[in-house]
Amino acid sequence: MERITDADIEFMRRAIELAHEAERLDEVPVGALVVKEGRIIAEAYNTREHTKCATHHAEVLAIERACAALGGWRLPGATLYVTMEPCAMCAGAVINARVERVVFGAPDLRFGAFGSLIDLAKVPLNHTPEVVGGVLADENRELLSSYFKKKRLK
């Protein structure tokens, strides 16, 4: 079992703040950030509805911004924090960018690609990130659940 650190909790709290920003825009409340050497390199939240772009998941946007900030497409030594388990597209971006570690909050039983539905970290690809799930899971799950309950009432 991977160890959850105090820094993991701190950075996940920031990801939750970003998820609330997405929720204010009526986007699925998912926030993500990329951290390297204890410093936030990039942040993002879902913007699919506003941009009308299927790839604008928080994770992909955070990875793109981190690559731009660091000047390359590889992110060795980086950790991605995200409020919900990445889907296959986002997990693929993590693997492609060589992100060292992924820390997620709520599991995604429908689309999760780091253990819930499938586990791309167990597929023999060119890179295998360390994956830590369930960080502040209840808080993250409640944020998502509350959002979708409100959407169903509209």
C-alpha positions in Angstrom: 0.0 0.0 0.0 1.4 3.4 -1.0 1.8 5.9 1.8 -0.4 9.0 1.8 1.7 12.0 3.0 0.7 15.3 4.6 1.6 16.9 1.3 -0.8 14.6 -0.6 -3.6 15.9 1.7 -2.6 19.5 1.2 -2.3 19.3 -2.6 -5.6 17.3 -2.8 -7.3 20.2 -0.9 -6.1 22.5 -3.6 -7.4 20.1 -6.3 -10.8 20.2 -4.5 -10.8 24.0 -4.6 -10.2 23.8 -8.4 -13.1 21.3 -8.6 -15.3 23.9 -7.0 -14.3 26.4 -9.7 -15.5 23.9 -12.3 -18.7 23.4 -10.4 -19.3 27.2 -10.4 -19.1 27.1 -14.2 -21.6 24.1 -14.3 -18.8 21.7 -15.3 -18.3 18.3 -13.7 -16.4 19.2 -10.6 -13.0 17.7 -11.2 -9.8 19.6 -10.3 -6.2 18.6 -11.0 -2.7 19.9 -10.5 0.8 18.9 -11.3 3.5 19.2 -8.6 7.2 18.8 -8.9 9.7 19.2 -6.2 7.0 20.3 -3.8 5.9 23.1 -6.0 2.7 23.5 -8.0 3.7 23.6 -11.7 0.2 23.7 -13.3 -3.5 23.7 -12.3 -6.7 23.0 -14.2 -10.3 21.9 -13.9 -12.8 20.4 -16.3 -13.9 22.8 -19.1 -15.5 20.4 -21.6 -18.9 22.1 -21.6 -17.6 25.6 -22.1 -15.0 24.8 -24.7 -17.1 22.1 -26.4 -13.9 19.9 -26.5 -14.1 16.3 -25.4 -10.4 16.3 -24.3 -10.7 19.2 -21.9 -10.6 17.0 -18.8 -8.8 18.6 -15.8 -6.0 16.0 -15.9 -5.2 16.6 -19.6 -5.3 20.4 -19.2 -3.0 20.3 -16.2 -0.5 18.0 -18.0 -0.5 20.3 -21.0 0.1 23.3 -18.9 2.9 21.5 -16.9 4.6 20.5 -20.1 4.4 24.1 -21.4 5.7 25.5 -18.1 8.7 23.0 -18.0 9.4 23.2 -21.7 9.0 19.5 -22.7 6.5 16.8 -23.0 8.0 14.5 -20.4 7.2 15.1 -16.7 9.6 12.9 -14.7 9.5 13.5 -11.0 6.0 15.0 -11.3 2.9 14.1 -9.3 -0.6 14.6 -10.7 -3.2 15.2 -8.1 -6.8 14.8 -9.2 -10.1 14.7 -7.4 -11.5 11.7 -9.3 -9.8 8.7 -10.7 -8.6 9.4 -14.3 -10.4 7.9 -17.2 -8.5 5.9 -19.9 -7.8 9.0 -22.0 -6.3 10.8 -19.0 -4.5 7.7 -17.8 -3.0 7.5 -21.2 -1.8 11.1 -21.0 -0.2 10.4 -17.6 1.7 7.4 -19.1 2.7 9.3 -22.2 4.0 12.3 -20.2 5.9 9.9 -17.9 4.2 11.4 -14.8 5.9 9.6 -11.9 3.0 9.5 -9.5 -0.8 9.9 -9.6 -2.8 10.7 -6.5 -6.6 10.7 -6.9 -9.5 11.2 -4.6 -12.8 9.4 -5.5 -12.7 6.2 -7.5 -14.7 6.2 -10.7 -16.5 2.9 -11.0 -17.8 3.7 -14.5 -14.7 5.0 -16.2 -11.7 4.7 -13.8 -8.6 3.5 -15.5 -6.2 3.2 -12.5 -8.0 0.3 -10.8 -11.7 0.7 -10.7 -12.8 -0.3 -14.1 -9.5 -1.2 -15.7 -5.9 -0.5 -14.5 -3.6 0.9 -17.1 -0.8 1.0 -14.5 -0.7 -2.8 -14.7 -0.5 -3.0 -18.5 3.1 -3.5 -19.7 3.6 -0.1 -21.4 6.7 2.0 -21.6 6.0 3.8 -18.3 4.2 2.8 -15.1 3.2 5.5 -12.7 2.8 4.9 -9.0 -0.9 5.3 -8.2 -2.4 6.3 -4.8 -6.2 6.4 -4.7 -8.7 7.3 -2.1 -7.1 10.6 -0.8 -10.0 12.6 0.8 -12.2 10.1 -1.1 -15.4 10.9 0.9 -15.1 14.7 0.4 -14.4 14.2 -3.3 -17.2 11.6 -3.7 -19.7 14.0 -2.0 -18.7 16.9 -4.3 -19.4 14.8 -7.4 -22.6 13.2 -5.9 -24.0 16.6 -4.9 -23.3 18.1 -8.3 -25.1 15.3 -10.2 -28.0 15.4 -7.8 -28.5 19.1 -8.5 -28.2 18.4 -12.3 -31.0 15.7 -12.1 -33.3 18.2 -10.3 -33.0 20.8 -13.1 
